Amino acid sequence: MLTHTTATQRTQRGGIVMMLLFWVLLMAVGTWWIHGGLEEMMRPNANIVHTLPAGEPVTLKRNRAGHFESPGRINGEPVTFLLDTGATYVAVSSSLANELGLASGRSAWFNTANGRVEGTLTELDEVSLGGLKVQNVQGSISPGMERDTVLLGMSFLNLLSIEMQAGEMVLSLPEQ
């Protein structure tokens, strides 16, 4: 038969074990966070630009929001691409177009998620994503876009082979 003090001691030991388990788990989550676990979830394609040799296929993973986002380059300058198969052109904000020194071409109207907007067409000397590089890509300069995100539209994507499977998109140069 258990005495009152033995039952109290077991309860105290159980409480100490639970508290230790809490602190160990808290430290493990903190370590994961510090070592980039959250960044990997939010930006799973962050290292694409630096790791792929020229011409090699690029495999992109969806981010937590379900989008394919990746660093890339326009005319050699670093940008962040949001792949958008609904966009006709590679769409750049006005402020980023100024930074990149893009020349405004003829005026054009674009149907966007925010309605119909007027912008201009432009020519991008080179667009690169990982090891994939394409010259002379049609682009658009669109007012009202977020400054730091470029919509990587079909004027670039149509020049590639695209495969989708299990939440990943594989982009490659078409076989000649």
N, C-alpha and C positions, 0 to 999 in steps of 0.2 A: 504494500500500500504506500502510495506517494504521500509525502508530507507536504505541507504548504510551502516550505522553503525550497524543496526540490523542484516543485512546479514553477515557482517564481524564478529560480535559477535557469531553468530550461527556456522560459519565456524571454529572459534577459539575453541569453546566448543567441536565440533566434533573432532577436532585435539587432544585436551586434552584427550577426552574419548578414542580415538584410542591409544594414547601413554600409558595411564593407562592400557588398555587391553593388550597391548604388554608386559609391565612389569609384570603384573600378570601372564600371560602365561609363560613368561621366568622364573619366580620364581617357578611356578608349575613344569615345565620340569626339572629345576635344582634340586628341592626337590625329584622328582621321580628318577632322575639319582643318587643322593646321597644315596637314600634308596635302591639301588640295582636293579632298573628296567632294566638297560642295562645288568647287570650281569645275571638276570633271562632270558632275551632274548637269550643271548649268551650261557649260561650254565644252561638250565632249570632243569637238573637232579643233580645239585651240592649237594643237601642234601640227596641223596638216601642212601649213606653209613651209615648215622647216625640215620635214622628214621625208618627203617623197622625191625620188629622182625624176628627171625630165621624162615626160611621156607616160609615166606609170599611172594606172588607174587610181582614182581617189575614192575611198569609201568614207561616206559621211554617216554619222549617227544622229538620230533625232535628239534635240535637247529636251529638257523637262516640259517645255511648252508645246512640244510636238513639231517644232520647226527644224529645218536643216539650215544651220548657221555655221559659217566658217570664215576664218581670215583668208584674205587673198590680196591681190595687187591689181591696181589699174595704172597703166603706164609706169610701172615700177614702184608706185607708192602704196603702202599698206592700207587696206580697207577691211571692213567687216561685211561679208556677203550674207544676205538672207535669200536662199534659193526660192524663186517664185515662178512657177510654171504658168501662172496667170498673167505675168507681166510680159509685154511684147518685147521690151528693150531692157538693157542693163540701165536701171534708173538711179540717178545720182541727185542728191540735193543741190540746190543753188550754191550754198556755201562750200560744199565739198568740190563742186565743179570749179569754183574760183580757186581753191587751194591747188587743185590738180592742173590748173591752167587750160581747162577744156574750152574750146571755141563753141559758141552757140551757133547753131545752124538755123534752118527754117523753123518757123513756129508750128506747133502741133497741139492737138487736143488729146487728152488721155482720160480714159474712164478708170477711176481708182475706187478703192473701198470707201473713200471719203467723198465720192462724187466726181463730176467732170472738172478737170483742171487744164489750164493752158500751160504749156512748157515749150521747150525747144529740143530739136534733135542735135546730136553731136556724134563725132567719130572717136572711138577709143582706140588708140594705137595698139595697145596690148592689154588683154585681160588674162590673169593667171590665177589658178586655183590648184594648190599643191604643185605637182609637176606638169599640169595641163596648161598650155599657153596658146592663146589664139590671138592673131593679129587682125586689125581693122574690124572691130566689132561695133555695130550700131548701138548707140546709147541715147538716153534722154536726160535732160536736165529738168527736174520737176520741183516746182516751188512747194513748200509746205511739208516736204519730207523731213524725217529726223536726220540730223546732220551726219551721224556716224554710221548709219546702216545703208548699204547699197542693195537694191533689189536686183538679184542676178536673174535676169529674165531670159526669154526664149531666144533673143538675138545671140546669146552665148550658148545656152543649153541645146539649141537645135543643131549645133555643130558637133555635139558629143553623142555617144551612145549612153543611154541611161537605163539602169536596171534597179528595180526596187524589190527588196525581200527582207522580211523580219525586222522592219523598222530601220533598215539601212538603205542608203542610195549609193550605187556604184556608178561613177562617171568615168568614161574612158574615151580616148580618141577613136573614131571609127576605123575599122580595118580597111586598108587601101587595096 
